[in-house]
Amino acid sequence: MTPDTTVRIGSLTMRNPVMVASGTAGYGEELARWFPLSELGALVVKGTTLAPRAGNPPPRVWETPAGMLNAIGLQNDGLEGFLERRLPRLREHDVPVIVNIAGETPEEFAELARRLDAADGVAALELNVSCPNVKAGGMMFGRSPEAVAEVTRLARAQTRLPLLVKLSPNVTDIVEVACAAAEAGADGLSLVNTFLAMAIDVRTRRPRLANVTGGLSGPAIRPIAVRMVWEVAQAVDLPIVGMGGIISADDALEFIIAGASAVAVGTATFVNPRAAVEVARGIRRYLEEQGIARIADLVGSLQIPEQEKGEEQ
């Protein structure tokens, strides 16, 4: 039996459920030397803003136990640079390209959506309303259900492309934010982005990052991310892209069983550039071994045993 690993999010069709997370593989071609990009379900390029950004000053990356802190600050070529230099080369690879977009105002998100809607080779958009490393936009939107709804609604009005909304875990109730995005027109949700964190050099008593705080990613956050995916999947009838510390196929399968239709591999790429395709192959092997015909049959299949009658709580 050859299992069906196809995943659909709106009009986006992916040949398998694995993509690389925005910001962890640049513009994608950095990975092309390690494997054909066509082996990915989709490629999510780094956060794109209207104008080019230099990002935050260094140091802006620090390794932590079971994870990594980063405060890159959305360094990118800007929209024009992406359209003129990056996108034409990406069109040469047989892989859906999802563009992660970030703005300082809702109107900037809308303008990015409008411009990219007409761009040949863009398969979907991901609204970055959750970056913890910029002083304007980013997590400022992601913490407010009302702001997430406004950004989603304005972007939705400007594009026919599938629209993913990337959620921040740095909120009191991620389900409330997810519901706001869904009601405003999102086609899918990406969760979670990084957790706001910091590290200190005890010798100098200075922060390890010039930005003081950064986003924590890697295996340390995976159990929390899985829990958040499970909670959102109970409340929202939309495809979910689960992410947060995925290194192996088993890690990815946790997210899928919890309710994610697809997954994104991020920090693992820094350790192993082939991590995403190895995860994709591992998922296929699991489906074959378990006799599961379709990846869709595994989504949200978590089995929680009911407590026996009379058993003590």
C-alpha positions as CSV (number, residue, x, y, z in Angstrom):
1,M,0.0,0.0,0.0
2,T,1.2,3.4,-0.9
3,P,-0.3,5.9,1.6
4,D,-1.9,9.2,0.5
5,T,0.2,11.9,2.1
6,T,-1.6,14.8,0.4
7,V,-2.6,17.8,2.5
8,R,-4.9,20.6,1.4
9,I,-5.2,24.1,2.9
10,G,-7.7,26.1,0.9
11,S,-6.6,25.9,-2.7
12,L,-3.0,24.9,-1.7
13,T,-2.2,21.2,-2.3
14,M,0.9,19.7,-0.7
15,R,2.3,16.3,-1.7
16,N,3.2,15.6,2.0
17,P,2.5,17.4,5.3
18,V,6.1,18.7,6.0
19,M,7.3,22.2,5.3
20,V,10.2,24.2,6.7
21,A,9.3,27.0,9.2
22,S,9.7,30.6,8.2
23,G,13.0,32.1,9.1
24,T,14.9,28.8,9.5
25,A,15.9,28.2,5.9
26,G,16.3,31.7,4.5
27,Y,14.7,31.8,1.0
28,G,14.9,28.1,0.5
29,E,17.7,27.8,-2.0
30,E,20.1,27.4,1.0
31,L,18.7,23.9,1.4
32,A,18.7,23.0,-2.3
33,R,22.3,21.7,-2.1
34,W,21.2,19.1,0.5
35,F,18.0,17.7,-1.2
36,P,15.6,18.5,-4.0
37,L,13.1,21.1,-2.6
38,S,10.4,19.2,-4.4
39,E,10.6,16.6,-1.5
40,L,9.0,19.2,0.8
41,G,5.3,19.6,1.1
42,A,5.9,23.4,1.0
43,L,8.6,25.9,1.5
44,V,7.9,28.9,3.8
45,V,10.3,31.8,3.1
46,K,11.6,34.1,5.8
47,G,9.4,37.0,7.0
48,T,9.0,39.6,4.2
49,T,8.3,43.2,4.9
50,L,7.5,46.1,2.5
51,A,10.9,47.7,2.9
52,P,14.2,45.8,3.5
53,R,15.2,45.3,7.1
54,A,18.7,44.9,8.5
55,G,17.4,43.2,11.6
56,N,18.6,43.5,15.2
57,P,22.3,44.1,16.1
58,P,24.4,41.1,17.1
59,P,24.7,38.9,19.1
60,R,21.3,37.7,18.1
61,V,21.5,33.9,18.4
62,W,22.2,31.9,21.6
63,E,22.1,28.1,22.1
64,T,20.1,27.0,25.2
65,P,19.6,23.5,26.8
66,A,17.4,21.7,24.2
67,G,16.8,24.8,22.2
68,M,17.9,28.1,20.7
69,L,17.2,31.8,21.4
70,N,17.1,34.1,18.4
71,A,16.4,37.8,18.0
72,I,17.1,38.2,14.3
73,G,14.5,41.0,14.0
74,L,13.0,40.1,10.6
75,Q,16.1,40.8,8.5
76,N,15.0,40.4,4.9
77,D,15.3,41.8,1.3
78,G,12.0,43.6,1.4
79,L,9.1,42.9,-1.0
80,E,10.7,44.3,-4.1
81,G,13.9,42.4,-3.5
82,F,11.9,39.2,-2.9
83,L,9.9,39.6,-6.1
84,E,12.8,40.6,-8.3
85,R,15.6,38.3,-7.0
86,R,14.3,35.5,-4.9
87,L,10.9,34.4,-6.3
88,P,12.1,33.9,-10.0
89,R,14.7,31.4,-8.7
90,L,12.2,29.6,-6.4
91,R,9.9,29.1,-9.4
92,E,12.5,26.8,-10.8
93,H,11.9,24.3,-8.0
94,D,8.8,22.1,-8.0
95,V,7.6,23.1,-4.5
96,P,4.7,25.3,-3.3
97,V,6.1,28.6,-2.0
98,I,4.4,30.2,1.1
99,V,5.4,33.8,1.8
100,N,5.5,34.8,5.4
101,I,4.6,38.5,5.6
102,A,5.0,41.0,8.4
103,G,3.9,44.6,8.8
104,E,4.0,47.4,11.4
105,T,0.3,48.3,10.7
106,P,-2.7,46.3,9.5
107,E,-2.6,48.3,6.3
108,E,1.0,47.1,5.6
109,F,-0.2,43.5,5.9
110,A,-3.0,44.3,3.4
111,E,-0.6,46.0,1.0
112,L,1.8,43.0,1.1
113,A,-1.2,40.6,0.5
114,R,-2.3,42.7,-2.4
115,R,1.1,42.8,-4.1
116,L,1.8,39.1,-3.6
117,D,-1.6,38.1,-4.8
118,A,-0.6,39.0,-8.3
119,A,2.9,37.4,-8.1
120,D,3.5,34.3,-10.2
121,G,4.8,31.4,-8.1
122,V,3.3,32.3,-4.7
123,A,1.1,29.4,-3.4
124,A,-0.1,30.9,-0.1
125,L,0.5,33.6,2.5
126,E,1.3,33.3,6.2
127,L,0.5,36.3,8.3
128,N,3.3,36.8,10.9
129,V,1.4,38.4,13.8
130,S,3.5,36.7,16.4
131,C,7.2,37.6,16.0
132,P,8.6,38.5,19.5
133,N,11.7,40.2,18.2
134,V,10.5,43.4,16.7
135,K,9.4,46.6,18.4
136,A,6.5,47.4,16.1
137,G,4.0,44.9,14.7
138,G,4.6,41.2,15.4
139,M,3.6,40.1,18.8
140,M,1.9,43.4,19.5
141,F,-0.8,42.2,17.1
142,G,-0.6,38.5,18.1
143,R,-1.5,39.1,21.8
144,S,-4.9,40.7,20.9
145,P,-7.7,38.7,19.3
146,E,-9.2,42.0,18.0
147,A,-5.9,43.0,16.3
148,V,-5.4,39.5,14.8
149,A,-8.9,39.7,13.4
150,E,-8.3,43.1,11.9
151,V,-5.1,42.1,10.2
152,T,-6.6,38.9,8.9
153,R,-9.8,40.6,7.6
154,L,-7.8,43.3,5.8
155,A,-5.4,40.8,4.2
156,R,-8.3,38.5,3.3
157,A,-9.9,41.3,1.3
158,Q,-6.8,41.8,-0.8
159,T,-6.0,38.2,-1.8
160,R,-7.5,35.0,-3.2
161,L,-4.5,33.0,-2.0
162,P,-4.8,30.6,0.9
163,L,-4.2,32.6,4.1
164,L,-2.5,31.1,7.1
165,V,-2.2,33.1,10.4
166,K,0.8,32.3,12.5
167,L,-0.1,32.5,16.2
168,S,1.9,33.5,19.2
169,P,2.1,31.3,22.3
170,N,2.8,34.3,24.4
171,V,-0.9,34.8,25.2
172,T,-3.3,34.0,28.0
173,D,-5.7,32.1,25.8
174,I,-4.5,30.9,22.4
175,V,-7.9,29.4,21.5
176,E,-9.5,32.9,21.8
177,V,-6.9,34.3,19.3
178,A,-7.3,31.3,17.0
179,C,-11.1,31.7,16.9
180,A,-10.7,35.4,16.0
181,A,-8.4,34.5,13.1
182,A,-10.8,31.9,11.9
183,E,-13.9,34.1,12.0
184,A,-12.0,36.9,10.1
185,G,-11.3,34.6,7.1
186,A,-8.2,32.6,7.7
187,D,-7.8,29.4,5.7
188,G,-5.5,27.8,8.2
189,L,-3.5,28.4,11.4
190,S,0.3,28.0,12.1
191,L,1.2,27.4,15.7
192,V,3.2,28.0,17.5
193,N,5.8,30.8,17.0
194,T,8.6,31.1,19.5
195,F,8.3,31.7,23.3
196,L,9.6,35.0,24.6
197,A,12.7,34.3,26.7
198,M,16.2,35.5,27.7
199,A,19.6,34.3,28.8
200,I,22.2,36.1,30.9
201,D,26.0,35.9,31.0
202,V,26.6,35.6,34.8
203,R,30.3,36.7,34.4
204,T,29.5,40.0,32.8
205,R,25.9,40.2,34.1
206,R,24.8,41.2,30.6
207,P,22.1,39.6,28.4
208,R,23.4,37.1,25.9
209,L,21.4,38.8,23.1
210,A,21.8,42.5,22.1
211,N,18.0,42.7,22.0
212,V,17.9,41.5,25.6
213,T,15.1,39.0,24.9
214,G,14.5,36.7,22.0
215,G,12.3,33.8,20.8
216,L,12.9,30.3,22.3
217,S,12.5,27.4,19.8
218,G,13.7,23.8,19.7
219,P,12.7,20.5,21.6
220,A,12.3,22.4,24.9
221,I,9.0,23.9,23.7
222,R,7.5,20.9,21.9
223,P,5.3,19.5,24.7
224,I,3.8,23.0,25.2
225,A,3.3,23.5,21.4
226,V,1.6,20.0,21.1
227,R,-0.8,21.0,23.9
228,M,-1.7,24.2,22.2
229,V,-2.3,22.5,18.9
230,W,-4.6,20.0,20.6
231,E,-6.5,22.8,22.4
232,V,-7.0,24.8,19.2
233,A,-8.0,21.8,17.2
234,Q,-10.9,21.2,19.6
235,A,-12.2,24.7,19.0
236,V,-11.5,25.6,15.4
237,D,-12.5,23.7,12.2
238,L,-9.5,24.8,10.1
239,P,-6.3,23.0,9.0
240,I,-3.5,23.6,11.5
241,V,0.3,23.6,10.8
242,G,1.9,22.5,14.0
243,M,5.5,23.5,14.8
244,G,7.8,23.7,17.8
245,G,10.8,21.5,18.3
246,I,10.2,18.9,15.7
247,I,13.4,16.8,15.1
248,S,12.0,13.4,14.2
249,A,9.0,11.8,12.5
250,D,7.7,10.8,15.9
251,D,7.8,14.4,17.0
252,A,5.8,15.4,13.9
253,L,3.3,12.6,14.4
254,E,2.5,13.9,17.9
255,F,1.3,17.2,16.4
256,I,-0.7,15.4,13.7
257,I,-2.4,13.0,16.2
258,A,-3.1,16.1,18.3
259,G,-4.9,17.8,15.4
260,A,-2.4,19.3,13.0
261,S,-2.9,18.6,9.3
262,A,0.7,19.6,8.5
263,V,3.9,20.4,10.3
264,A,6.8,22.7,10.0
265,V,10.4,21.9,10.9
266,G,12.5,24.8,12.1
267,T,15.4,24.7,14.5
268,A,16.3,21.2,13.6
269,T,17.5,22.4,10.2
270,F,20.4,24.2,11.9
271,V,21.6,20.9,13.2
272,N,20.7,18.8,10.2
273,P,19.8,20.5,6.9
274,R,18.0,17.4,5.8
275,A,15.8,17.2,8.9
276,A,12.6,18.2,7.1
277,V,12.8,15.5,4.3
278,E,13.9,12.9,6.9
279,V,10.7,13.7,8.9
280,A,8.6,13.5,5.7
281,R,10.1,10.1,4.9
282,G,9.6,8.9,8.4
283,I,5.9,9.8,8.4
284,R,5.4,7.8,5.2
285,R,7.1,4.8,6.7
286,Y,4.9,5.1,9.8
287,L,1.7,5.1,7.7
288,E,2.9,2.1,5.8
289,E,3.8,0.2,9.0
290,Q,0.5,1.1,10.7
291,G,-1.6,0.3,7.6
292,I,-3.0,3.8,7.5
293,A,-4.2,4.7,4.0
294,R,-4.3,8.5,4.3
295,I,-2.5,11.0,6.4
296,A,-5.8,12.7,6.8
297,D,-7.1,9.7,8.8
298,L,-4.4,10.3,11.4
299,V,-5.2,14.0,12.0
300,G,-6.8,14.5,15.4
301,S,-6.9,10.8,16.1
302,L,-5.7,11.1,19.8
303,Q,-7.4,8.5,21.9
304,I,-8.1,9.5,25.5
305,P,-9.3,6.6,27.6
306,E,-12.4,7.2,29.5
307,Q,-12.0,6.7,33.2
308,E,-13.7,3.6,34.5
309,K,-16.9,4.1,36.3
310,G,-16.2,4.6,40.0
311,E,-12.5,5.1,39.6
312,E,-11.1,7.7,41.9
313,Q,-10.2,11.0,40.2
